[in-house]
Amino acid sequence: MKKVEIIIYMGLQDQFEEVLKEESIDEYIMIPRVLGRLKGREPNMDSHLWPGYFLFYCFCLEDDRYKNFRERLLEVKKDWGEEGFLATVGEIEERYRGIG
């Protein structure tokens, strides 16, 4: 199982959530208004000097579903131009659900 963490520019939220919907990823954590700077880009600090911010998504996927999601994400990235995203993926040994 994979843990996927993705940081996207705020302007891509609708397109990214459409990808999540198309890939039947309906369980995720989204942290709004993440500030920072990605390599080769101006900072996004949500200020008059550096407008904009990022969104952070975190979710788990089975290995076979991750492969399909990765291919889909690389496909739609072509339409996102300079904005892009930053993704990290790690292995999960165990997953616990504290709710129902």
N, C-alpha and C positions, 0 to 999 in steps of 0.2 A: 504494500500500500504506500502511496505517496502523499506527502504534505506539500501543497502548492501554495506559495506566497507570491502575490503579484501586486506591483505598484504601478498604477496608471495615472496619466494626466487627467484632471477633472473633466475635460472636454470629451473624453472617450467613455464616460460612464454608461451612456445609453447603448452604445455599440458593444461594449464589453458585456453588459448584462444580457444583451441579446444572444451573445455567444454562450453564456452560461445557460440560458434558457434552452437554446438549441441543443446543447450537450447534456441536458437534463441534470444540471448541477443546481439543485435547489436548496442545498444546505451549505452555507458559508458564513463567514464573519466578514463584515466590511467596516473599516474604520475610516470615517470621513475626515477630510481636511488634515492630511499629513503633509508636513512641510519638509523641504530639503532640497538637495541638488543631486542630479544624476550626472555622471561623467559626460563631458562635452556639451552640457546644456547650462543655460542660465538658471540660477536658483528659482524655486517656486516657494516664496515665503508669504504669499497672500498679503502683500503690502503694495503701496503705490510705486515703490522702486522695483519690486520683483513680484508682479501679479501672478495669480494662479496658485494651485495646490495640487496635491496628489490624493488618490484614494488607495487604501490598502485592503486587499482581499486575501483571505486564507481559507482553504478547504482541503478535504482529503479525497483522494480518488484511488480506486483499485488500479493496479498496474496496467491492465489492458485498456481501461477507460482513459488513463493518463496519456497513453500513446495517441489515441484519437484526438484528445483535447489539445495536445501539443501541436499536432499537425494542423488542426483547425485554427489555433491561435497564430501560428506562423503564416497561415493563409490570409487571415484578415489583417495582419500587421501591415501588409503591402498597401492597404487602403488608409492606414492611419498616418501616413507620411512621417513627418519629423517627430511627432508626439511620442509614438511608441510606448514601450512598457519595460519594466524590469521584473524578471521572474526568477525565483529560486525554488528548487525542488529537493526534498529530502525523503529518506526512507522512514517509515513508521514501523516500529516493532509491535506496539500495542496501542489500542485506542479505547478509551473509556467514555461512556456517556453517563453524565450525572443527572440527566433529565429523562423522565419517563421511559 
